[in-house]
Amino acid sequence: MKYSNLIPYHKILENLDTNNFKNKKKITIYNLYNFNPLVLNKYLQYFLKQKGIKSEILSSEFDQIDQELISPNFNFKCSKSNILIIGSDINLKLSFNESKIDFYLKNLKNNLNQCLKKNNNSKNFQIIFWNCITLKSDFFNTRDKFYLSRKKINNFNEYLHKLSKKYKNLQVLDINKISNLVGIENFYDQKNYYISKIPYSEQSHNYITFELSQIINSIFTPNKKCLVLDLDNTLWGGILSEDGTEGIDLGITYIGEKYKNFQRYIKFLLKRGVILAICSKNDIKEVKESFKQNSEMVLKFEDFSSVKINWDLKYININKIAKELNIGKDSIVFFDDLDFEREQMKKFNPSVNVIEVPKDPEYFIQAIENSGFFHQYTLTNEDKRKKYQYEILKKAHDFKSSMKNIDEFLINLSMKLEISNINKFNFDRSVQLTKKTNQFNLTTKRYNNSELESFLKSNDQISLVARLKDKFGDHGITALVMAKRKNKKIWTIDTFLLSCRILGRKVENILLYELLKKLKQKKANFIEGIYIKTNKNQQYKDFFVNNSFIKKNNHYLFNLSNLKKVKNNFFKVKYE
C-alpha cells in the first residue's frame, strides 16, 4: 500500500454498512490491546471484507492484557475465536526507565508463553502478536540508556521470531517495519491518544490493519500457485519487436533499474515456490535471444515452467498454461501492463485472478504484495522445489504424447510410491496439502498445525502421506489419507487428497488399498468413505463406488472382509 491508496475513516464506515461479501467466510477475532482499538477494528473489518472475509471482532477492557491472559474465562473466549491478536505498544508507557522496561518485557514474554501453552491445541485458533516498536529517544536523558533499552527490545523481537518457529499457531506482526514505512513522527497521533486513548494516525491505521488482514487471509485462504507475466513494459521497458534486444529498457537507466528490481522480486517469488509462466505477444526467437544476450536480465528463460509466446489471444493461452501445468485456472495470477489484456481476461476467463498493474513500474512489486495472492508465512521444502517439480511434470507430459495409450504411458514411467506416516519431517507439508488441495479432495477438510497435531495424538487413527518418484525425478509429497475409528466396527476416512500435479496416475487407488490393508490388520470390519461435493472435485464423485464401496445414504461403506489384492502394474510401493 502506498500513501495515495490510504482510505479515510469515514469511507471505511460507509463500506462496512453493507453485507455484500464475495465469499461466505466468517471469522471471530478476539483482541487484547493496551490502547483503544475502536478505529483499528473498523479498518481491519474493512480490509478483511475486501478479501471476502466477514469478521466479528471482540475486545477486552482497556489495557488488560496481563489480567486477561491469566483470567479463568480466557480459554473459553479463545475457544470461541479463530484469531487472538495481542498488541502492546511499549511507547505508550511514557514513564519508562530501564528497570521498568525489563519488567515490562519479562511480563510480555511470560504471558505469551502461558497463552501459547494453554491454547496450542485449540481447534482452528491462531495468535497474532505485535512485536515491540523501537523506543523514541526522548524517553531517556542519556544516549547510553537509550541504546541499551533499544538493544533489549531488539532481543525481545528476535525471541518472538524464534518462538513463531516453535509454535506454528503464532504469527508475528512486524510493527517496526510499519513504523519505518510511515515514519515515527507520523506514526502516532499524540493529541488523539490523550483525548480517546487512540494512539495512531490515519496513515498508521491503514498500514497496520492492511498487514493484519494479509496475515489473516494467508491463514484461511490457500495461496495461488502460478504467476503469469507479460514481457513488454512488464518485465522490461519498451517493445522488443520495435526496440530490439539492446534497445529495451532494463537496468542502467532510472526507469530500467525499476524493471530490473521487479525482476529481482520475481526471482524471489520463484525461490519461495511460485510457478512462473510467460504469456506474451512476441516472437519466441527474439525473446529467447533477449534473455540470453541482455546482460542486465536477472531472470532466465529457464525460470519459466510454461511459455506461451505467440500472437494468440491471451485468455486462450492461459487455458493452455493451466492444462500444461495441470492446475486450476483459479490458481493462476495474471500480470500484464495493458488495460485491454486485463479486461479481456476478466471478461472471457473470469476464473483467473487479475492484478491491476500500476502505470509506474516502481509500484509493480507493491501491487503483487498487496494482492495477498502469494502471502506466505511458512515455507516448506516442497515449495522450494516447486520449479523442479513442474519441470519433471512437463517432461512427463511430453513423454505421454509419444505413448499409444495411458496404460503404456504409466508402465513406462517407472513410478515409485514411497508411503510413510505423518511425522515431524513431513508435518508442515501435510498441513499445506490440506489447505491448498481442491480438485482431488474428497472430504474438503482443512487443518491448521494445532488441529493436525491433535488428530495425530489419538491412538485410533491412521495418517499416511505418499511421495511419488518416476523416471524424470521426484514429485515430492503429493498425497495424503487420514482415517479414524468411528466405533468398534467402523473406521471413517477423515481426509483423502492428491495434489493436482499427479492426477491421472492412479496413485489414489494404490494409496486407498494400502490404507485398507492397514485397517484390516487393526481388525476393523468396515471403512466409511465420505464425499462432499464442491465445484472443483465433482469429477471424483464416483471414486468410492469405482473402488467397490457401497453407497449408504450420504456416505459409502466397504466391507474389509471383501478386500482383495489390487493388481498393480504401474508402481513399486515402498514403506519408509
C-alpha positions in Angstrom: 0.0 0.0 0.0 1.3 3.5 -0.8 0.1 6.8 0.6 -2.1 7.5 -2.4 -4.2 4.4 -1.5 -4.9 5.5 2.1 -8.6 5.2 3.0 -10.2 7.9 5.2 -12.1 6.7 8.2 -15.5 7.9 7.0 -15.1 5.9 3.8 -14.3 2.8 6.0 -17.6 3.2 7.9 -19.5 3.7 4.7 -18.2 0.5 3.2 -19.0 -1.5 6.3 -22.7 -0.8 6.2 -23.3 -3.4 3.6 -23.3 -7.2 3.9 -22.1 -7.8 0.3 -19.2 -10.3 0.7 -17.5 -12.1 -2.1 -17.2 -15.3 -0.1 -19.0 -16.8 2.8 -16.0 -17.0 5.2 -16.7 -15.7 8.6 -14.2 -15.5 11.5 -14.2 -14.3 15.1 -11.3 -12.2 16.3 -10.6 -11.5 20.0 -8.1 -8.8 20.7 -6.0 -7.6 23.6 -4.5 -4.1 23.3 -3.1 -1.5 25.7 -5.0 1.2 23.8 -8.5 1.9 22.5 -8.8 -0.4 19.4 -12.1 1.1 18.1 -10.7 2.7 14.9 -8.3 -0.2 14.4 -11.1 -2.7 14.4 -13.1 -0.8 11.8 -10.2 -0.6 9.5 -9.4 -4.3 10.0 -13.0 -5.3 9.2 -12.8 -3.2 6.0 -9.7 -4.8 4.7 -10.9 -8.3 5.5 -14.1 -7.5 3.7 -12.0 -6.6 0.6 -10.7 -10.2 0.8 -14.1 -11.7 1.1 -13.9 -12.4 4.9 -16.6 -11.3 7.2 -15.4 -10.7 10.7 -16.7 -10.3 14.2 -14.2 -8.5 16.5 -14.4 -8.8 20.3 -12.2 -6.7 22.5 -11.0 -6.9 26.1 -11.3 -4.0 28.5 -8.7 -1.2 28.1 -5.1 -2.2 28.9 -6.0 -5.5 30.5 -3.5 -7.8 28.7 -1.9 -9.3 31.8 -5.2 -9.7 33.6 -6.9 -11.3 30.6 -4.2 -13.9 29.9 -4.5 -15.3 33.5 -8.3 -15.0 33.7 -10.2 -18.3 34.2 -12.5 -17.2 31.3 -9.8 -16.6 28.9 -9.6 -20.1 27.5 -13.3 -20.1 26.9 -13.1 -16.8 25.0 -10.2 -18.2 22.8 -12.2 -21.4 22.1 -15.0 -19.2 20.6 -12.5 -17.3 18.4 -10.5 -18.0 15.3 -7.8 -15.4 15.9 -6.3 -13.8 19.0 -4.5 -10.5 18.4 -2.2 -9.2 21.2 -0.8 -5.7 20.7 1.1 -4.0 23.5 2.8 -0.8 22.3 5.8 0.0 24.6 5.9 3.6 23.5 2.5 4.2 25.3 4.1 3.5 28.7 5.6 7.0 29.0 7.2 6.8 32.4 9.7 4.1 31.5 13.1 3.7 33.0 15.4 0.9 32.3 14.2 -1.3 35.1 10.6 -0.8 34.0 11.4 -1.9 30.5 13.0 -5.1 31.9 9.9 -5.8 33.9 7.5 -5.0 31.0 9.3 -7.2 28.5 9.6 -10.1 31.0 5.9 -9.9 31.7 5.1 -9.9 27.9 7.4 -13.0 27.4 5.8 -14.9 30.3 2.3 -14.1 29.3 2.8 -15.0 25.7 4.4 -18.4 26.7 1.5 -19.1 29.0 -1.0 -18.3 26.3 0.7 -20.5 23.7 0.9 -23.5 26.1 -2.8 -23.1 27.0 -4.0 -22.8 23.5 -1.6 -24.7 21.4 -4.1 -27.5 20.8 -7.1 -25.2 20.4 -9.1 -26.0 17.3 -8.9 -23.6 14.4 -7.0 -21.0 16.5 -4.2 -18.7 15.6 -2.4 -16.0 17.6 -1.0 -12.8 16.1 1.4 -11.0 18.4 2.7 -7.5 17.8 6.5 -7.2 18.2 7.8 -4.2 20.2 8.4 -0.9 18.4 11.7 0.8 18.8 11.6 3.4 21.6 11.6 7.1 20.9 14.9 8.6 22.1 13.3 11.4 24.2 12.3 8.8 26.8 15.8 8.9 28.2 18.2 11.6 29.2 21.3 9.7 28.1 22.3 8.1 24.8 23.7 5.0 26.6 20.4 4.3 28.3 18.5 4.7 25.1 20.8 2.3 23.1 20.8 -0.2 26.0 17.0 -0.2 26.1 16.7 -0.5 22.3 19.0 -3.5 22.4 16.7 -5.2 24.9 13.7 -4.5 22.7 15.5 -5.9 19.7 16.4 -9.0 21.7 12.8 -9.5 22.6 11.7 -9.2 19.0 14.3 -11.8 18.0 12.9 -14.0 20.7 9.4 -13.6 19.2 10.7 -14.7 15.8 12.2 -17.9 17.3 9.0 -18.6 19.2 7.0 -18.4 16.0 9.2 -21.1 14.6 8.4 -23.3 17.6 4.7 -22.6 17.8 3.1 -22.9 14.3 -0.1 -21.2 15.5 1.9 -18.0 16.3 2.3 -15.2 13.7 4.2 -12.0 14.4 3.1 -8.6 13.1 6.2 -6.6 12.5 5.1 -3.2 13.8 8.7 -1.9 13.5 8.5 -2.3 9.7 5.3 -0.4 9.6 6.6 2.5 11.8 9.6 2.7 9.5 7.3 3.0 6.4 5.2 5.7 7.9 8.0 7.4 9.9 8.0 7.5 13.7 6.8 11.2 13.8 3.8 10.4 11.5 3.1 7.1 13.2 1.4 8.4 16.3 -1.4 11.0 16.9 -0.5 12.1 20.4 -3.4 14.5 20.7 -5.9 11.8 19.9 -4.3 9.5 22.4 -4.7 11.9 25.3 -8.3 12.5 24.3 -9.5 9.0 23.5 -6.6 6.6 24.0 -6.5 6.0 20.2 -2.7 6.5 19.6 -2.2 6.1 15.8 -2.5 8.3 12.8 -4.9 7.6 9.9 -1.9 6.5 7.9 -0.8 4.1 10.6 -4.3 2.6 10.9 -4.2 1.9 7.2 -0.8 0.2 7.2 -1.3 -1.8 10.4 -4.7 -3.2 9.6 -3.8 -3.9 6.0 -0.8 -6.0 7.2 -3.1 -7.8 9.8 -5.6 -8.6 7.0 -2.8 -10.1 4.9 -1.7 -12.4 7.8 -5.3 -13.4 8.5 -6.1 -14.0 4.8 -3.0 -16.2 4.5 -4.2 -18.3 7.4 -7.6 -19.1 5.9 -7.0 -18.8 2.2 -4.7 -21.0 0.1 -2.0 -19.2 -1.9 -2.2 -19.0 -5.6 0.3 -21.3 -7.4 1.3 -19.6 -10.7 2.2 -16.0 -11.8 1.7 -15.5 -15.5 3.7 -12.5 -16.8 3.7 -10.3 -19.9 7.1 -9.2 -21.2 7.0 -5.8 -23.0 6.6 -3.0 -20.4 6.2 -5.6 -17.7 9.5 -7.4 -17.3 11.3 -4.7 -19.2 10.6 -1.3 -20.6 9.8 -0.9 -24.3 8.6 -3.2 -27.1 11.1 -6.0 -28.0 9.9 -6.2 -31.6 10.4 -2.5 -32.1 13.4 -1.7 -29.9 15.4 -4.9 -30.2 17.3 -6.8 -27.6 19.7 -3.9 -26.8 17.0 -1.3 -27.0 14.7 -2.5 -24.3 15.0 -0.6 -21.0 16.4 -2.8 -18.3 18.9 -1.7 -15.7 21.4 1.2 -16.5 18.7 4.0 -16.8 16.5 5.3 -14.0 13.4 3.5 -15.4 15.4 0.5 -16.4 16.5 -0.1 -12.9 12.9 -0.2 -11.7 12.2 -3.1 -14.1 15.4 -4.8 -13.1 14.4 -4.6 -9.4 11.0 -6.0 -10.4 12.8 -9.0 -11.9 14.8 -9.4 -8.7 11.5 -9.7 -6.9 10.1 -12.2 -9.3 13.2 -14.3 -8.8 12.5 -14.1 -5.1 8.9 -15.4 -5.7 10.4 -18.3 -7.7 12.6 -19.3 -4.7 9.5 -19.0 -2.5 7.8 -21.7 -4.6 5.7 -19.6 -7.0 5.5 -21.1 -10.5 6.4 -18.7 -13.3 4.9 -18.6 -16.8 5.1 -16.2 -19.7 2.1 -15.1 -21.8 3.3 -12.6 -24.4 2.5 -11.5 -27.9 6.0 -11.7 -29.3 8.4 -13.6 -31.5 9.8 -16.5 -29.4 13.2 -16.5 -31.1 13.6 -12.8 -30.3 12.6 -13.4 -26.7 15.0 -16.3 -26.2 17.8 -14.2 -27.7 16.9 -11.3 -25.4 17.1 -13.5 -22.3 20.4 -14.9 -23.5 22.1 -11.8 -24.7 21.0 -9.0 -22.4 23.5 -8.8 -19.6 21.0 -6.8 -17.4 18.5 -9.7 -17.4 18.0 -11.1 -13.8 15.5 -13.8 -14.8 16.5 -16.6 -17.2 14.3 -18.2 -19.8 14.6 -21.5 -17.9 13.0 -19.9 -14.8 9.6 -20.2 -16.5 7.8 -23.5 -16.3 5.3 -22.7 -19.1 5.9 -20.3 -22.0 3.2 -19.1 -24.5 4.8 -16.6 -26.8 2.7 -16.2 -29.9 0.1 -13.9 -31.3 -2.9 -15.8 -30.0 -5.5 -14.3 -27.6 -4.1 -14.4 -24.1 -7.2 -15.6 -22.4 -6.9 -18.7 -24.6 -3.2 -19.1 -23.9 -4.0 -19.1 -20.2 -6.1 -22.2 -20.7 -3.1 -23.9 -22.3 -0.8 -22.9 -19.4 -3.3 -24.3 -16.9 -3.6 -27.6 -18.8 0.2 -27.9 -19.3 0.9 -27.3 -15.6 -2.2 -29.4 -14.5 -3.5 -26.6 -12.2 -6.9 -24.9 -11.9 -7.3 -21.5 -13.6 -8.3 -20.1 -10.2 -4.7 -20.9 -9.1 -3.3 -18.5 -11.7 -2.5 -14.8 -11.3 -2.2 -12.7 -14.5 0.1 -9.7 -14.5 0.0 -7.5 -17.7 0.6 -3.8 -18.1 -2.1 -3.4 -20.8 -5.6 -2.5 -19.6 -7.1 -4.2 -22.7 -5.5 -7.6 -22.0 -6.5 -7.5 -18.3 -10.1 -6.5 -19.1 -10.3 -9.2 -21.8 -9.0 -11.8 -19.3 -11.6 -10.8 -16.7 -14.4 -11.0 -19.2 -13.6 -14.2 -21.1 -11.6 -16.1 -18.4 -13.1 -14.9 -15.1 -11.6 -17.7 -13.0 -8.1 -16.3 -13.5 -7.0 -13.8 -10.9 -6.1 -10.4 -12.5 -3.9 -7.8 -10.7 -4.4 -4.2 -11.5 -1.0 -3.1 -12.8 0.2 0.5 -11.9 1.5 2.7 -14.6 4.8 3.2 -12.9 6.9 0.0 -12.6 8.2 1.3 -9.3 4.9 0.0 -7.8 4.8 -3.3 -9.6 6.2 -5.1 -6.5 3.7 -3.4 -4.2 0.8 -4.4 -6.5 1.7 -8.1 -6.2 2.4 -7.9 -2.5 -0.8 -6.0 -1.7 -2.9 -8.6 -3.7 -2.1 -11.2 -1.0 -2.1 -13.9 -3.6 1.4 -15.2 -2.6 1.5 -14.1 1.0 3.2 -16.9 2.8 4.5 -17.3 6.3 5.5 -20.9 6.2 7.9 -22.2 3.5 8.2 -26.0 3.1 10.9 -27.9 1.3 8.2 -28.8 -1.3 7.7 -25.1 -2.0 11.5 -24.6 -2.6 11.5 -27.5 -5.1 8.3 -26.3 -7.0 10.1 -25.2 -10.2 11.9 -28.5 -10.4 8.7 -30.5 -9.8 6.9 -28.7 -12.6 9.9 -29.2 -14.9 9.7 -33.0 -14.5 5.9 -32.8 -14.9 6.4 -31.1 -18.3 8.9 -33.8 -19.3 6.3 -36.4 -18.3 3.6 -34.5 -20.3 5.9 -34.6 -23.4 6.7 -38.2 -22.9 3.0 -39.1 -22.6 2.3 -37.8 -26.1 4.7 -40.4 -27.6 2.8 -43.3 -26.0 -0.1 -45.3 -27.6 -2.4 -45.2 -24.5 -2.5 -44.3 -20.9 -1.5 -47.7 -19.6 1.6 -47.8 -21.7 2.5 -44.3 -20.5 2.1 -45.3 -16.9 4.1 -48.5 -17.2 7.0 -46.8 -18.9 7.1 -44.0 -16.2 8.8 -46.4 -13.8 6.9 -44.9 -10.8 7.8 -45.5 -7.2 5.4 -44.7 -4.4 7.0 -44.1 -1.0 4.5 -44.2 1.8 5.1 -43.1 5.4 3.2 -42.0 8.5 2.8 -38.3 9.0 5.8 -37.3 11.1 7.8 -34.2 12.1 9.7 -34.2 8.8 6.6 -34.1 6.6 4.2 -32.4 9.0 4.3 -28.9 7.5 3.8 -30.2 4.0 0.8 -32.3 5.3 -0.8 -29.2 6.7 -0.1 -27.3 3.5 -1.7 -30.1 1.4 -4.9 -29.9 3.4 -5.1 -26.2 2.9 -4.2 -26.0 -0.8 -5.7 -29.1 -2.4 -9.0 -28.7 -4.1 -9.5 -31.0 -7.2 -9.0 -34.4 -5.5 -10.1 -33.5 -2.0 -13.0 -35.8 -1.1 -13.9 -34.6 2.4 -12.8 -30.9 1.9 -11.4 -30.7 5.4 -8.7 -28.1 6.2 -6.2 -28.5 9.0 -4.0 -26.0 10.8 -1.0 -27.1 12.7 -2.6 -27.4 16.1 -5.6 -29.3 14.7 -3.4 -31.9 12.9 -1.2 -32.3 16.0 -4.3 -33.0 18.0 -5.5 -35.6 15.4 -2.2 -37.4 15.4 -2.2 -37.8 19.2 -5.1 -40.3 19.0 -4.3 -44.0 19.1 -7.4 -44.6 16.9 -6.1 -43.0 13.7 -4.0 -43.8 10.7 -2.4 -41.0 8.7 -0.4 -41.7 5.6 1.5 -39.5 3.1 2.9 -40.6 -0.2 5.9 -39.4 -2.2 5.9 -40.1 -5.9 9.0 -40.6 -8.0 9.3 -41.5 -11.7 11.9 -41.8 -14.4 12.0 -38.0 -14.7 12.5 -37.1 -11.0 11.0 -36.6 -7.6 7.5 -35.1 -7.4 7.7 -34.8 -3.6 4.9 -35.5 -1.1 1.8 -35.2 -3.1 -0.9 -37.4 -1.5 -2.4 -37.8 1.9 -5.0 -40.0 3.5 -6.2 -39.9 7.2 -8.7 -42.3 8.8 -10.1 -42.5 12.4 -12.1 -45.0 14.4 -15.8 -44.3 14.5 -16.8 -47.2 16.7 -15.8 -50.8 17.4 -16.5 -52.0 13.9 -16.3 -48.9 11.6 -13.5 -46.6 10.7 -14.0 -43.3 8.7 -11.8 -41.7 6.1 -11.4 -38.3 7.5 -9.3 -36.8 4.7 -8.2 -38.0 1.3 -6.4 -35.8 -1.2 -3.9 -35.7 -4.0 -2.0 -32.8 -5.4 -3.2 -31.8 -8.9 0.4 -32.5 -10.2 -0.1 -36.3 -10.0 -3.7 -36.7 -11.0 -4.3 -39.3 -13.6 -1.6 -41.7 -12.4 -3.8 -44.0 -10.3 -1.9 -43.0 -7.1 -5.2 -42.6 -5.3 -6.2 -46.3 -5.9 -2.9 -47.6 -4.6 -3.0 -45.4 -1.5 -6.5 -46.4 -0.7 -5.6 -50.1 -1.0 -2.6 -49.6 1.4 -4.9 -47.8 3.9 -7.4 -50.7 3.7 -4.6 -53.2 4.3 -3.6 -51.4 7.5 -7.2 -51.2 8.7 -7.7 -54.9 8.2 -4.5 -55.5 10.3 -6.2 -53.5 13.0 -9.2 -55.8 12.9 -11.5 -53.2 11.5 -14.7 -54.6 9.9 -15.8 -51.7 7.8 -14.4 -48.4 6.4 -16.7 -45.5 5.7 -15.9 -43.1 2.8 -17.3 -39.6 2.7 -17.6 -37.4 -0.4 -18.5 -33.7 0.0 -19.3 -32.1 -3.3 -17.6 -28.8 -4.4 -17.3 -27.0 -7.7 -13.8 -28.4 -8.1 -14.0 -32.1 -7.1 -17.0 -33.3 -9.0 -15.1 -35.4 -11.4 -14.2 -37.7 -8.5 -17.7 -38.1 -7.1 -17.8 -41.8 -8.1 -14.3 -42.6 -6.6 -15.6 -44.8 -3.8 -18.2 -46.6 -6.0 -15.5 -47.3 -8.5 -13.4 -48.9 -5.7 -16.2 -51.3 -4.6 -17.7 -49.2 -1.8 -21.5 -49.5 -1.4 -23.4 -46.3 -1.2 -25.4 -45.9 2.1 -27.4 -42.7 2.3 -24.8 -39.8 2.2 -21.7 -42.0 2.7 -20.0 -45.1 1.2 -19.2 -48.3 3.0 -16.6 -51.1 2.3 -16.6 -54.5 4.0 -12.9 -55.2 4.7 -13.6 -59.0 4.6 -14.0 -58.4 0.9 -10.6 -56.9 0.5 -8.7 -58.4 -2.4 -5.2 -57.7 -3.6 -5.1 -54.9 -6.1 -3.4 -55.6 -9.4 -0.5 -53.2 -9.7 1.4 -52.9 -12.9 2.4 -49.3 -12.5 4.1 -48.8 -9.2 6.8 -50.1 -6.9 5.4 -49.4 -3.4 7.8 -48.9 -0.5 7.2 -48.0 3.1 9.6 -45.7 4.8 
